[in-house]
Amino acid sequence: MAEDRKTAIVTGAASGIGHAMAIGLAAHGIDVLAVDRNAQALEAVAAGAGSLPGRFIPYAADLAQPDSFAAITQAALAISGRIDVLVNNAGIGQASIRADQRRNPIRFWETTPEQWARFVAVNATAPIMMTRAVVPHMLKAGRGRVITVTTSLGTMVREGYLLYGSSKAAAESSMAVLAADLQGTGVTANVLVPGGVTNTGLVGDEAGDRARMLQPDVMVPPLLWLVSDAASTVNGRRFIAADWDTTLPADEAAAKAGAPVAWLGIARMPIEPG
């Protein structure tokens, strides 16, 4: 029955990775509130998703607006009274600032306060605030999955990547904190990244041959495993989709593609008095 299906929120769902993940979830019988700024693109995707087992429900919202998080949460609850999955995917890339930014890096000192504020709002604050809005409902139900798309760790420290790398690093750190706060609650927090340059609108054409890039569908197999019962106790992990071997059983693929959320593998807790 429809009311027994899981409900998911996927942000940035009109194109690229978000589109692939939203369609992937709906294809496996999960109702998806598909969130994006681009209402027209959302409607176009929804028109082609009508035959899927799960519903693809478009919802236009700008995650840079503080009132969007509560509104999105209420819209998701209105579907079936439950929120089982939150996929924080929406993001802004540096090609929006400078089309040739890979060949002509945006140096630290060239970044404007307005650019920094926008990237932090979308790439860091939005996933944190979206999660803050949703998690109380998950905790009340005693179940839920928060999956946040960040980026490769190398991108976080790459020359010219203050805007994208640092804002995504903040999102990654927040998921490590969230996973610790959620331990033992039945709600989990994990990170999923493609593992390389991916054929999406965030990547400018000067990044190379799009046919040779990772394709957005690479995210779907690990995502489906993360929302399955098999991953109910998986918490505080980051998975690299490019390393997910679909020829292996899912648990073996997860072991191969997974590691602790950064920077848990190297973190030393501070010395405290007493």
Buried (B, 14 or more C-beta within 10 A) or exposed (E): EEEEBBBBBBBBBBBBBBBBBBBBBBBBBBBBBBBBBBEEBBEBBBEEBEEBEBBBBBBBBBBBEEEBBEBBBEBBBEBBEBBBBBBBBBBBBBBBBBEEBBEEBBEEEEBEEEBBEBBBBBBBBBBBBBBBBBBEBBBEBEBBBBBBBBBBBEBBEBEBBBBBBBBBBBBBBBBBEBBEEBEEBEBBBBBBBBBBBBBBBBBBEEBEEEEEBBBBBBBBBBBBBBBEEEBEEBBBBBBBBBBBEEEEEBEEBBEEBBBBBBEBEEEEEEEEEE
